[in-house]
Amino acid sequence: MIFSILVLTIATFTNLAGTFMPDSSRVLGQSQFSLQNRYANTRINEVFKDNILLTLARMDNTVNHPQAISWENINKPRTYTLSLAPGELFAFHEDVLAEYKGKPIKTMKSHFNFSDGFKSSGALYGDGVCHLASLLYLAAKNAGLDTYAPTNHNFASIPELPKEYGVSIYFSPNHEAANARQNLYITNTKEIPILFIFKYDGSNLTVSITEQ
């Protein structure tokens, strides 16, 4: 099921567990998919799910080196946040296109490889990060942010998301140009800070973008 909504004004909302949560923020855009439905094969789906959750754990410094990884803890329901100041750029990794160089930037703080603790389904390490990027891309589009994904993920479908929102993510040392073309760029074009909220309820992952 695709869950995608643009809300113009909101003062309160309900979290995925059904708890009423008062909030003075304004929700700009939102998207959701199930982490139980990333791949038809159960074993491979677990790789995708774990890599998605590890990306978020590294983003907020819950995990900053492979020795700190506890898959039991990473798989627990949790909310992660990332803020962007006005004019600040988010990119999935640090290799960016020329037009973005020199701008203040935040990233996922990962290269999605074995050295960072990521898993492989057999073909490559980091399976699943393209799914996370695509979910974020959809939420950012719904929020009306300046968003650019140079390379579409049209070589493979991403369950629960329309094909036009598929984002290809790639990072390999000493391949800056190729890396930059397989990245996701989101700029905070608002006059106030915004917050990315990643909420995992044990099954579904929801990305909400709000004004702070």
CORURLIN-V557402 format. One record per residue. N is the residue number from 1. RES is the residue in three letters. SS is DSSP state (a for helix, b for strand, c for the rest). PSI is psi in whole degrees, -180 to 180 (* if undefined). D_FIRST is the distance of its C-alpha to the first C-alpha in Angstrom with 1 decimal. Layout:
# CORURLIN-V557402
n=N res=RES ss=SS psi=PSI d_first=D_FIRST
n=N res=RES ss=SS psi=PSI d_first=D_FIRST
This chain:
# CORURLIN-V557402
n=1 res=MET ss=c psi=131 d_first=0.0
n=2 res=ILE ss=c psi=127 d_first=3.8
n=3 res=PHE ss=b psi=106 d_first=6.2
n=4 res=SER ss=b psi=124 d_first=9.5
n=5 res=ILE ss=b psi=142 d_first=12.7
n=6 res=LEU ss=c psi=119 d_first=16.4
n=7 res=VAL ss=c psi=129 d_first=18.7
n=8 res=LEU ss=c psi=-45 d_first=22.3
n=9 res=THR ss=c psi=133 d_first=24.1
n=10 res=ILE ss=c psi=138 d_first=23.3
n=11 res=ALA ss=c psi=-18 d_first=25.7
n=12 res=THR ss=b psi=154 d_first=23.8
n=13 res=PHE ss=b psi=169 d_first=20.3
n=14 res=THR ss=b psi=134 d_first=18.8
n=15 res=ASN ss=c psi=177 d_first=17.7
n=16 res=LEU ss=c psi=-20 d_first=15.0
n=17 res=ALA ss=c psi=-3 d_first=17.7
n=18 res=GLY ss=c psi=7 d_first=18.5
n=19 res=THR ss=c psi=130 d_first=21.7
n=20 res=PHE ss=b psi=125 d_first=22.9
n=21 res=MET ss=b psi=105 d_first=23.8
n=22 res=PRO ss=b psi=139 d_first=26.3
n=23 res=ASP ss=c psi=128 d_first=26.0
n=24 res=SER ss=c psi=-3 d_first=28.2
n=25 res=SER ss=c psi=163 d_first=26.1
n=26 res=ARG ss=c psi=121 d_first=24.3
n=27 res=VAL ss=b psi=123 d_first=20.6
n=28 res=LEU ss=b psi=-38 d_first=20.4
n=29 res=GLY ss=b psi=157 d_first=16.9
n=30 res=GLN ss=b psi=150 d_first=13.8
n=31 res=SER ss=b psi=158 d_first=10.6
n=32 res=GLN ss=b psi=145 d_first=8.6
n=33 res=PHE ss=b psi=169 d_first=7.2
n=34 res=SER ss=b psi=135 d_first=8.4
n=35 res=LEU ss=c psi=-2 d_first=12.0
n=36 res=GLN ss=c psi=-2 d_first=12.1
n=37 res=ASN ss=c psi=40 d_first=10.2
n=38 res=ARG ss=c psi=-26 d_first=12.3
n=39 res=TYR ss=c psi=145 d_first=14.6
n=40 res=ALA ss=c psi=-37 d_first=15.3
n=41 res=ASN ss=c psi=126 d_first=18.7
n=42 res=THR ss=a psi=-44 d_first=18.8
n=43 res=ARG ss=a psi=-44 d_first=21.8
n=44 res=ILE ss=a psi=-36 d_first=20.4
n=45 res=ASN ss=a psi=-39 d_first=17.1
n=46 res=GLU ss=a psi=-38 d_first=19.4
n=47 res=VAL ss=a psi=-47 d_first=21.2
n=48 res=PHE ss=a psi=-49 d_first=18.2
n=49 res=LYS ss=a psi=-48 d_first=17.3
n=50 res=ASP ss=a psi=-40 d_first=20.9
n=51 res=ASN ss=a psi=-37 d_first=21.5
n=52 res=ILE ss=a psi=-47 d_first=18.8
n=53 res=LEU ss=a psi=-35 d_first=20.2
n=54 res=LEU ss=a psi=-39 d_first=23.7
n=55 res=THR ss=a psi=-44 d_first=23.2
n=56 res=LEU ss=a psi=-39 d_first=22.4
n=57 res=ALA ss=a psi=-37 d_first=25.3
n=58 res=ARG ss=a psi=-36 d_first=27.6
n=59 res=MET ss=a psi=-43 d_first=26.5
n=60 res=ASP ss=c psi=17 d_first=27.8
n=61 res=ASN ss=c psi=16 d_first=30.7
n=62 res=THR ss=c psi=-35 d_first=29.7
n=63 res=VAL ss=c psi=127 d_first=30.5
n=64 res=ASN ss=c psi=1 d_first=33.1
n=65 res=HIS ss=c psi=156 d_first=34.4
n=66 res=PRO ss=a psi=-32 d_first=33.5
n=67 res=GLN ss=a psi=-17 d_first=35.9
n=68 res=ALA ss=a psi=-1 d_first=34.0
n=69 res=ILE ss=c psi=124 d_first=30.8
n=70 res=SER ss=c psi=107 d_first=29.9
n=71 res=TRP ss=a psi=-30 d_first=26.7
n=72 res=GLU ss=a psi=-45 d_first=26.9
n=73 res=ASN ss=a psi=-41 d_first=26.9
n=74 res=ILE ss=a psi=-32 d_first=24.3
n=75 res=ASN ss=c psi=1 d_first=21.8
n=76 res=LYS ss=c psi=149 d_first=22.5
n=77 res=PRO ss=c psi=138 d_first=20.2
n=78 res=ARG ss=b psi=156 d_first=21.5
n=79 res=THR ss=b psi=131 d_first=21.3
n=80 res=TYR ss=b psi=148 d_first=22.6
n=81 res=THR ss=b psi=153 d_first=23.9
n=82 res=LEU ss=b psi=128 d_first=25.5
n=83 res=SER ss=b psi=150 d_first=27.6
n=84 res=LEU ss=b psi=127 d_first=28.8
n=85 res=ALA ss=c psi=163 d_first=32.1
n=86 res=PRO ss=c psi=130 d_first=32.7
n=87 res=GLY ss=c psi=-8 d_first=33.1
n=88 res=GLU ss=c psi=148 d_first=31.9
n=89 res=LEU ss=b psi=138 d_first=29.8
n=90 res=PHE ss=b psi=133 d_first=26.9
n=91 res=ALA ss=b psi=149 d_first=26.8
n=92 res=PHE ss=c psi=-35 d_first=25.1
n=93 res=HIS ss=c psi=176 d_first=28.6
n=94 res=GLU ss=c psi=-12 d_first=32.1
n=95 res=ASP ss=c psi=109 d_first=33.0
n=96 res=VAL ss=c psi=161 d_first=32.4
n=97 res=LEU ss=c psi=158 d_first=33.4
n=98 res=ALA ss=a psi=-40 d_first=36.9
n=99 res=GLU ss=a psi=-14 d_first=35.8
n=100 res=TYR ss=a psi=-8 d_first=34.2
n=101 res=LYS ss=c psi=141 d_first=37.1
n=102 res=GLY ss=c psi=-9 d_first=39.1
n=103 res=LYS ss=c psi=150 d_first=36.4
n=104 res=PRO ss=c psi=135 d_first=35.4
n=105 res=ILE ss=b psi=145 d_first=32.4
n=106 res=LYS ss=b psi=146 d_first=30.1
n=107 res=THR ss=c psi=-180 d_first=28.2
n=108 res=MET ss=c psi=-3 d_first=26.2
n=109 res=LYS ss=c psi=32 d_first=29.7
n=110 res=SER ss=c psi=155 d_first=28.8
n=111 res=HIS ss=c psi=3 d_first=29.7
n=112 res=PHE ss=c psi=36 d_first=27.1
n=113 res=ASN ss=c psi=-178 d_first=29.9
n=114 res=PHE ss=a psi=-40 d_first=31.8
n=115 res=SER ss=a psi=-28 d_first=34.2
n=116 res=ASP ss=a psi=-2 d_first=31.4
n=117 res=GLY ss=c psi=10 d_first=30.3
n=118 res=PHE ss=c psi=154 d_first=27.2
n=119 res=LYS ss=c psi=164 d_first=26.4
n=120 res=SER ss=b psi=143 d_first=26.3
n=121 res=SER ss=c psi=-2 d_first=24.7
n=122 res=GLY ss=c psi=-31 d_first=27.9
n=123 res=ALA ss=c psi=-45 d_first=27.7
n=124 res=LEU ss=c psi=166 d_first=27.6
n=125 res=TYR ss=b psi=151 d_first=27.1
n=126 res=GLY ss=c psi=14 d_first=24.2
n=127 res=ASP ss=c psi=132 d_first=21.3
n=128 res=GLY ss=c psi=-23 d_first=18.1
n=129 res=VAL ss=a psi=-29 d_first=19.6
n=130 res=CYS ss=a psi=-33 d_first=18.4
n=131 res=HIS ss=a psi=-44 d_first=14.7
n=132 res=LEU ss=a psi=-44 d_first=15.9
n=133 res=ALA ss=a psi=-40 d_first=17.8
n=134 res=SER ss=a psi=-40 d_first=15.0
n=135 res=LEU ss=a psi=-42 d_first=12.9
n=136 res=LEU ss=a psi=-39 d_first=16.2
n=137 res=TYR ss=a psi=-45 d_first=17.0
n=138 res=LEU ss=a psi=-45 d_first=14.1
n=139 res=ALA ss=a psi=-42 d_first=15.1
n=140 res=ALA ss=a psi=-38 d_first=18.7
n=141 res=LYS ss=a psi=-45 d_first=18.3
n=142 res=ASN ss=a psi=-31 d_first=16.8
n=143 res=ALA ss=c psi=-7 d_first=19.8
n=144 res=GLY ss=c psi=23 d_first=22.2
n=145 res=LEU ss=c psi=159 d_first=23.7
n=146 res=ASP ss=b psi=108 d_first=25.8
n=147 res=THR ss=b psi=135 d_first=23.5
n=148 res=TYR ss=b psi=128 d_first=24.4
n=149 res=ALA ss=c psi=101 d_first=23.0
n=150 res=PRO ss=c psi=-34 d_first=25.8
n=151 res=THR ss=c psi=120 d_first=24.3
n=152 res=ASN ss=b psi=151 d_first=21.0
n=153 res=HIS ss=c psi=44 d_first=19.2
n=154 res=ASN ss=c psi=-3 d_first=19.6
n=155 res=PHE ss=c psi=-12 d_first=21.3
n=156 res=ALA ss=c psi=140 d_first=18.1
n=157 res=SER ss=c psi=155 d_first=14.4
n=158 res=ILE ss=c psi=109 d_first=12.1
n=159 res=PRO ss=c psi=138 d_first=8.8
n=160 res=GLU ss=c psi=2 d_first=5.6
n=161 res=LEU ss=c psi=141 d_first=8.4
n=162 res=PRO ss=c psi=147 d_first=10.7
n=163 res=LYS ss=a psi=-34 d_first=14.0
n=164 res=GLU ss=a psi=-13 d_first=16.1
n=165 res=TYR ss=a psi=6 d_first=14.9
n=166 res=GLY ss=c psi=133 d_first=15.8
n=167 res=VAL ss=b psi=130 d_first=18.8
n=168 res=SER ss=c psi=126 d_first=21.6
n=169 res=ILE ss=c psi=134 d_first=23.4
n=170 res=TYR ss=c psi=139 d_first=26.8
n=171 res=PHE ss=c psi=127 d_first=29.9
n=172 res=SER ss=c psi=133 d_first=33.1
n=173 res=PRO ss=c psi=140 d_first=36.5
n=174 res=ASN ss=c psi=22 d_first=38.9
n=175 res=HIS ss=c psi=54 d_first=36.3
n=176 res=GLU ss=a psi=-43 d_first=35.8
n=177 res=ALA ss=a psi=-46 d_first=35.3
n=178 res=ALA ss=a psi=-40 d_first=32.6
n=179 res=ASN ss=a psi=-45 d_first=30.9
n=180 res=ALA ss=a psi=-33 d_first=31.0
n=181 res=ARG ss=a psi=-15 d_first=29.3
n=182 res=GLN ss=c psi=69 d_first=26.4
n=183 res=ASN ss=c psi=172 d_first=25.6
n=184 res=LEU ss=c psi=131 d_first=23.5
n=185 res=TYR ss=b psi=124 d_first=25.6
n=186 res=ILE ss=b psi=123 d_first=24.7
n=187 res=THR ss=b psi=134 d_first=27.7
n=188 res=ASN ss=c psi=100 d_first=28.1
n=189 res=THR ss=c psi=4 d_first=29.6
n=190 res=LYS ss=c psi=166 d_first=29.9
n=191 res=GLU ss=c psi=-1 d_first=33.3
n=192 res=ILE ss=c psi=162 d_first=32.1
n=193 res=PRO ss=c psi=150 d_first=30.3
n=194 res=ILE ss=b psi=161 d_first=26.6
n=195 res=LEU ss=b psi=129 d_first=24.6
n=196 res=PHE ss=b psi=125 d_first=21.5
n=197 res=ILE ss=b psi=118 d_first=20.0
n=198 res=PHE ss=b psi=111 d_first=17.9
n=199 res=LYS ss=b psi=119 d_first=17.0
n=200 res=TYR ss=b psi=124 d_first=16.2
n=201 res=ASP ss=c psi=12 d_first=16.1
n=202 res=GLY ss=c psi=-11 d_first=16.6
n=203 res=SER ss=c psi=-55 d_first=13.1
n=204 res=ASN ss=b psi=149 d_first=10.8
n=205 res=LEU ss=b psi=124 d_first=12.3
n=206 res=THR ss=b psi=133 d_first=12.4
n=207 res=VAL ss=b psi=122 d_first=14.8
n=208 res=SER ss=b psi=140 d_first=16.7
n=209 res=ILE ss=b psi=122 d_first=19.7
n=210 res=THR ss=b psi=159 d_first=22.5
n=211 res=GLU ss=b psi=141 d_first=26.2
n=212 res=GLN ss=c psi=* d_first=28.6
